[in-house]
Amino acid sequence: STHAMFRLNEVDFHHFSTWREKLSKKASGYIEVDLLIESPLGDHANRFVSLMAHLLRDFDYVLVDLPQELDSLVVKIMEQSDVVYVLTDAISDSLVQTQEMLKTLEESFKTTREHIRILTVETTAQEPLTLRQTEQLLNYPIFYQIAYEKALAEAVPVQQPFVLSDPDVPYSRAIRYLSRELGEVLVGLALG
C-alpha cells in the first residue's frame, strides 16, 4: 500500500467518509496517517480535535506520535488523550530532558501523574541507568522498560512487523504486553 501525507486544513469533515477511504491499511492491519500541520497554528487545534472525534468513531485506538516541544497544539492533543506515553532513552542526558518536560507538564498544563506513563528504551549509546536510578532521577515511576534489540536495529523494513517475524525476543514480548495493556486485555491468573 502507498503512504499518504495529508494537510490538516485539507481534511473535509463534511465528507469525512470519502476522505477516510483514501487512508491506506498496512499489511499488519493498522492504518497510518501522516498529517502535516503548517504554521501559523491558527485554528489547527480545533480542526485536530474534530479529526480525532471522527477517527474515534471509526477506530478502537488512535495513537498520536507527538514532538517533544510543548506548543499549544501538542498540549491540546494531550488534553484529549486518555493516556500519554512518554518514551525516553534510559541514559542520563535524555532523562534530564524528560524530567524537565514532565515538570512543565505538571506545573504549566496541570497534567496529572495518573495520565502519564513513562516508557524507557534501552539504546547502545551509553550504559543505561538502572530502574531505581531512572525513577529517582525522574521522580516518576517507570511504567515499562523496553530492552534494546540488536536484530531490530539491523532489520530491513519488511511487510511483516518485527514483533511477528521475531516473536520470542524480549523486545517483541514487551511490545505485545504494551499492546495488551493498551487494549485492556491483560491475562490474569488466580492461584489458590
Buried (B, 14 or more C-beta within 10 A) or exposed (E): EEEEEBEBEEBEEEEBEEBBEEBEEEEEEEBEBEBEBEEEEEEBBEBBBBBBEBBEEEEEEBEBEBEEEBEEBBBBBBBBBEEBBBEBBBBBEBBEEBBEBBEEBBEEBEBEEEBBBBBBBBEEEEEBBEEEEBBEBBEBEBBBBBBBBEEBEEEEEEEEBBBEBBEEBEBBEBBEEBEEBBEEEEEEEEEE
